[in-house]
């Protein structure tokens, strides 16, 4: 299978009557078979050709996940064109204008909910000839037309020109571009990652070497489809197995769509879910809140059940063993009375999660492993289409990023590009058919990232003697002490945030400075509750209340230092000696988070340069200072 078209045709041939797509538009999920999907894909491809779409044309796609997102992409590819998938989280007009103009998109496929964004900028996108809208509109502006009318035009074109449509799709070659997928834009100009048909089909084959899926398996796609993780892990791998996928019911607002996720999981009952840390943390929070509402006895029992499971499971590969019989018996009971009920809230059919995006905290992995739905950390990046490694049911070590996919070479290199021996930390560098063609219209960045066929990921990690990859964070986000020693901060940042309810976000900083410092986004509501618990009559607006809140934040950080309950988990020199409390969160709206919900460190450090500088003064080193009091 060299092209995505080959992959789809092969699946339709084998699984024509199987359900491929599910969608909930009214009160229930409705199925669409592989054969029915193919008909709609051909109709749309023919409609595009009739519109004047040429092989190699770029078509931007801006929409929530839905059946027609998948059909839209396949139709674009069958017409020999290139899909430019755009994130619905893009709110700034400049972000959309840049991507549409830079990609040279001549057509836009858009949902009704996203149409207003396109209408607001269309005059600044002179190359765009047509806008195709998924949902009916009361009024169509110039050059706008309904998706269904393109399908109808496709029907008419197919009657006389079916051979021409088939010929167009068969002319697509394996190294032809399928997508231009834009990076999250941590700099002014995001890069367009060129992914070929073979990049995708190779990565599907590679993913299949690790994760086996049955035709009966189902996936509710809760991750964005504009990202290649959503493509490969979301629907192309399921397509290859003849399995089925559903998309989250689209709400009237982004918040409503988000609220539909737990409801849809419960009613659709998927067997597999792809997740990112932010969603996984929400699932855990909801589970713990539900248990808490059942009273102190239930909460105490649940905590004991988790503690027992953690002790028995260890890191997964070493679970059980001699002397664990008593825990095994106890866990069977806990599973019956507690964990099975928790699983029912998640549909009751889930076999496992696959976690992508940022690093999954090991505590989070232990939690889901304990309740009987393992959450396996994987590793990849868009430039590798994206899957590089993953833990699986058969082979897993919690805390690692799993074993490599087949058909991929990996080495760990030092700063000069020299390969390091097993177990040593360095940059992760990979080579395989899944490595991108390059960055669209950016030969300099391509040359810097792909050297002699090897993709330099910019991520730091090492391989252990059992063949498991450990990813430690970004090379570029390293803390660098005054003596030149380097350390990746992500693990510490995530551990501190995950183990407390008083801190929402945390960024560590040390750029050859005397000591490490931190920028902290507090959870003000939880701090208010803490202060109220200590002094019920104390007003939050008083200085005394704010000082108590700041001392609580300091106490949390001190838990990781000598004599603290987490002492020794991390080298003390990388723990913050001074803390700046911030008045607002890092969000996508203020551009301090990217669309993968990762902190844009450069922008954060630039915005708070003054606060960081102050942390290296005697006043700043004391957590009770005016800037911190004002932030609360």
Secondary structure, DSSP 4 states (H G I P E B T S, - for coil): --SHHHHHHHHHHHHTTSEEEEEESSSSEEEEEHHHHHHHHHHHHHHHHHHTPPTT-EEEEE--S-HHHHHHHHHHHHTT-EEEEE-TT--SHHHHHHHHHHTTEEEEEE-GGGHHHHHHHGGG-TT--EEEESS--SS--TTEEEHHHHHHHHHHHHHHHHHHHHHHHHT--TTSEEEEEE---SSSS--EEEEEHHHHHHHHHHHHTT----TT-EEEE-S-TTSHHIIIIIIIHHHHTT-EEEEPPP-SSHHHHHHHHHHHHHHH--SEEEEEHHHHHHHHHHHHHHHHHT-HHHHHHHHHHHHHHHHHHTTSTT-S-TT-HHHHHHHHHHIIIIIHHHHHHTTS---EEEEESSPPPHHHHHHHHHTT-EEEEEEEEGGGTEEEEE--SSS--TTS--EEPTTEEEEEE-TTSPBPPTT--EEEEEEETTS-SEETT-HHHHHHHEETTEEEEEEEEEE-TTS-EEEEEESTTEEEETTS-EEE-HHHHHHHHHT-SSEEEEEEE-EEESS-EEEEEE-HHHHHHHHHHH-TT--TTSHHHHHHHHHHHHHHHHTTSTTSTTTTSS-GGGS-SEEEEESS---TTTTSB-TTS-B-HHHHHHHTHHHHHHTTSHHHHSSSSHHHHHH-
